[in-house]
Amino acid sequence: MGGHHDSERNGGPLLKVDGLKKHYPVRSGLFGRNTGQVKAVDGVSFRLEQGRTLGIIGESGSGKSTMGRLILQLEKPTEGGVTFQGRELTGMTERQLRPMRTDMQIVFQDPYSSLNPRKRVGDQLGEPIRVHRLLEGAAVEKRVQELLEIVGLSGHYRNRFPHEFSGGQRQRIGIARALALNPKLIVCDEPVSALDVSIQAQILNLLKDLQGELGLTYLFIAHGLGAVDYISDEIGVMYLGKLVEIGDSARLFGSPRHPYTAALLASNPPGSPHDRRREESVLQGDIPSPLHPPAGCRFHTRCPYAQKRCGTEEPVLTGEGSHKVACHYPLH
Amino acid sequence: MSDKTVLTDGENSRSSSSPAAPAELDGGWKQLARRFFRHRLAGAGLILFALLALMALFAPLIAPFDPYAIGRSYQPPSWTGGHLLGTDQSGRDVLSRLIYASRVSLSVGVGAVAIYVAIGTLVGAVAGYFGGWIDSLAMRATDVFMSFPYLMVILVMVSVLGPSLGNIILALGLLGWPSVARLIRGGVLSVKEKEYVKAGIALGYSTPRLLFLHILPNVLAPVLVNATFGIAVAIITEASLSFLGMGVQPPTASWGNMLIEAQSFSTLSGRPWLWVPPSCMIIIAVISINFMGDGLRDVMDPKGRR
């Protein structure tokens, strides 16, 4: 699957994220005074090479979906930079962004909300092609048919409405729409979380095959560990808006260094009853509110190995090579 | 690619093995029209309304008499005397006046609603989509308009502008938009958070394209129903204005002012041909319009039965 050979062409990674932050103001009272901030994403940095897949995992509320939207500039970041194909996106106006958008697309989690219920599938797939004038006239229809076939659906389906399809089929249509503009990067925002397990595998295989065929780069956001493991080259673990560990998929799953990663892996149900482990470190309690994140290491309130220092001093993401961890007392 | 084979999700095998139905080749409007006529009440409403519209359009050809010609007053209806629905206090033919009145009443209803739906849709869509101070401004303006005593303001406007048909349409149209604006704003607020709108932004669609081609079609259904009721209300408001002397001025007939002219006790008890026909016309117009609205709402929902 996808190689790294393309990275030199633009003299850098396809996507570079630097200190990305998104703080939502909390307003309350009669005059809507600013009474606090929800730090949904709080200083995330990483690089993503062309043709590779970076999986992002974390509990609900860890800011992973927000991060995906920030990268695509669907929401404006509070701080930090997003460099895509060597160009800084954060300062751009919507008008400047529009031509760039052909190269970066998104597949959403909920296939029932991601398609316009009043438009025929063929129109929804053809519209972006027409808007960006990639093709004209009958060629658009041909491309729509081709897109449907690429994602494993029949070309006849272009005249149908979204409600005539099952969840898995809709997700395929969502993928076809993301492919319509021949993008380089696709942010997959939990693309299989809303689907039946049997269909999850089909969609994952489809995404993987498409990556091989079209040389796509994925930012794959998920909370299901299985899916991420299967599709990702690298994995980033998020907790309360911060990246706590990032590294090569096999190494990170094989020997996690952050206690949170270890706990996430331990809470993943084993594939077979024979693999059943003793319950080592099941996480207690809920993720703290991002409105008042704990001081120091954000995980220290739930961490089984927390020391005094963890409550005061915030750890930085460091490590030799590609495997980095933000912990004062990493495992191993 | 491993699963290039078409059909994987189970249920598609059934739907695609059947030959593509000819319906799939039709344009969207044809199918909409077919579904509309299959909706029985809507079809009936449309036919009734079309008849009314034709009647209004061809009034001079249909009316048996000149609606303003004066003759013997209070003649009861008769098949032989020529006056099918009798005559009024000035001896004018009721049937002819009824036919001419449909021009006034229908244009007041349709005209006023067309104006206020257009204003309300624009204000609501812009307020809901852009939010912030634009939204606050637009919503305070609708609050102000909604707090006006409706009939009083219309009376003032009509008396300042002069009680002509055009001014009545304008006054009703300029005052009716707040409820539409609120409906649209609420719909836009919820639809703009949908992922298909986010996808539209990601696909690089312009804001007007997103707002008018993707969001609005998904919020128009309740407005359509609101508009049909609005036509009925406008027809009745015109009648009230006529009653207060600010409506369409006599001798021009509207269903409203025909009713008003028939409100003396002796007429109500002894001459039903003066008030039953215009009442019936108002009821028929309102019901046919409401049926059409219901039908349109069902038909425009793509999830409805086909």
Boltz contact constraints between the chains, C-beta under 6 A:
constraints:
  - contact:
      token1: [A, 72]
      token2: [B, 202]
      max_distance: 6.0
  - contact:
      token1: [A, 74]
      token2: [B, 198]
      max_distance: 6.0
  - contact:
      token1: [A, 74]
      token2: [B, 201]
      max_distance: 6.0
  - contact:
      token1: [A, 98]
      token2: [B, 204]
      max_distance: 6.0
  - contact:
      token1: [A, 101]
      token2: [B, 204]
      max_distance: 6.0
  - contact:
      token1: [A, 106]
      token2: [B, 202]
      max_distance: 6.0
  - contact:
      token1: [A, 108]
      token2: [B, 195]
      max_distance: 6.0
  - contact:
      token1: [A, 113]
      token2: [B, 194]
      max_distance: 6.0
  - contact:
      token1: [A, 113]
      token2: [B, 195]
      max_distance: 6.0
  - contact:
      token1: [A, 114]
      token2: [B, 195]
      max_distance: 6.0
  - contact:
      token1: [A, 114]
      token2: [B, 196]
      max_distance: 6.0
  - contact:
      token1: [A, 115]
      token2: [B, 196]
      max_distance: 6.0
  - contact:
      token1: [A, 116]
      token2: [B, 196]
      max_distance: 6.0
  - contact:
      token1: [A, 116]
      token2: [B, 214]
      max_distance: 6.0
  - contact:
      token1: [A, 118]
      token2: [B, 217]
      max_distance: 6.0
  - contact:
      token1: [A, 118]
      token2: [B, 218]
      max_distance: 6.0
  - contact:
      token1: [A, 118]
      token2: [B, 302]
      max_distance: 6.0
  - contact:
      token1: [A, 128]
      token2: [B, 203]
      max_distance: 6.0
  - contact:
      token1: [A, 152]
      token2: [B, 3]
      max_distance: 6.0
  - contact:
      token1: [A, 152]
      token2: [B, 8]
      max_distance: 6.0
  - contact:
      token1: [A, 154]
      token2: [B, 6]
      max_distance: 6.0
  - contact:
      token1: [A, 154]
      token2: [B, 16]
      max_distance: 6.0
  - contact:
      token1: [A, 156]
      token2: [B, 20]
      max_distance: 6.0
  - contact:
      token1: [A, 159]
      token2: [B, 24]
      max_distance: 6.0
  - contact:
      token1: [A, 161]
      token2: [B, 302]
      max_distance: 6.0
  - contact:
      token1: [A, 163]
      token2: [B, 303]
      max_distance: 6.0
  - contact:
      token1: [A, 166]
      token2: [B, 9]
      max_distance: 6.0
  - contact:
      token1: [A, 166]
      token2: [B, 11]
      max_distance: 6.0
  - contact:
      token1: [A, 168]
      token2: [B, 9]
      max_distance: 6.0
  - contact:
      token1: [A, 169]
      token2: [B, 9]
      max_distance: 6.0
  - contact:
      token1: [A, 202]
      token2: [B, 8]
      max_distance: 6.0
  - contact:
      token1: [A, 209]
      token2: [B, 1]
      max_distance: 6.0
  - contact:
      token1: [A, 209]
      token2: [B, 2]
      max_distance: 6.0
